[in-house]
Amino acid sequence: MENLLILVNIILAVILIIVILLQRSEGGALGLGVSQDNFTSARSVGTFLTKFTSIIAALFIICSIAIVAISRDEFRETQSVLEKEEEQNSNLPQIPQSK
C-alpha cells in the first residue's frame, strides 16, 4: 500500500510541476509564453490552470500525509530507540566494577 502511495505521490509531483510550468508567467520567470488566444481567452485558461493546480496540490499534500501516517504505524510496532540500545548493551560483555 505504501509503495502505491509513493508512486501516486511521484506522479502527482510530476503533474504539478508540468501544470505550474504551463501557467502564464506574470513575472517573466518560467512561463512558456505560448499564446493560447486561438482556443479560449487567456483569463479562462488561467482560471482553469489555477484551479487544476490547486486540486493537484491538495491531492499531493493529502497523499504525502497518508504516506507519513502509514509509515508511522509501521514504526509504532517496533521498540523505541532507547529500548533497542539497552537490549544491545545487555548482550555485550560487562566491564567489571572497580572496588
N, C-alpha and C positions, 0 to 999 in steps of 0.2 A: 504494500500500500504506500509505504514511504517513497519507494522508487518511482511509483507512478506520479505521486505529487511533485517530486523533484523534476521529473520530465515535463509535467504540465507547467511548472513554475519557469523552467528554462524557455519553453515555447512562448509563454506569456511575456517573458522579458524580451525576447527577440521581436515579438509583435509590437510591444510597447516602444522599443527603440525605433522600429520602422515607422510607426504611426507618428512619433514625435518628429522624426526627420522629414516626414511628408508635409507637416504643417507649414503654413506660410510664416516666414521669418519676419518678425516685426523689428528686430534689431539688426538684421543683416548677418546673423550668425550662421546657422547650419541649414537654413531653408534651401530647397532645391531651386526655387524661383520659377517653377513651371507655372505658366498661366493656365488657369482652368476656366477661363471665361467662355470657352466653346460649349461646355456642358451645362453648367449651372453658374449662378452668381458666386462670387468669391465669399460672400457672407454665409451662404447656406453650406458651402463646403467647409468653411471654417467652423461653423457650429457643429456639423456632423463629426469632423475630426476631433473637435474638443470633447464632445460627448463620448465618442468612441474611446478616446484616450483616457477619460476619467473612468469609464467602465472597465477597461483593461487594467488600469492602475489599481482599481478596487479589487478586482479578481486576483491580481498579483499579490496584493497585501494579504488578502484572506487566505490564499494558498500558502504564503510564507508563514503566517501564524499557525495554520494547520500543520505544517511540517514541524514547526517548533513544538507544538502540543504533542504530536505523535512521538517525536524523539525524546521528549521529557518523560513520557510514560514508560518508555523502554529503560531509561536510566533510573527510574524510581524503584524498579525491581531489584537492582543491584545494591551493594553496600555503599556506604559513603566512603570518601577517600581516606578519612581518618581510621575507619574500621578496617579497611584493606591494609593500611600501613601498620596498624597494630598486629594484624594477622601475619603479615610478612615478618615483622620483628620478632614475633613469638617463635617462629620457625628457625631463626638464626641462633647460633650458639651464644650463650650469655657470657659476658665478661665477669669473672669473679670479683666480688666486692672486697676492697681492702679494709682491714680492721683498724 
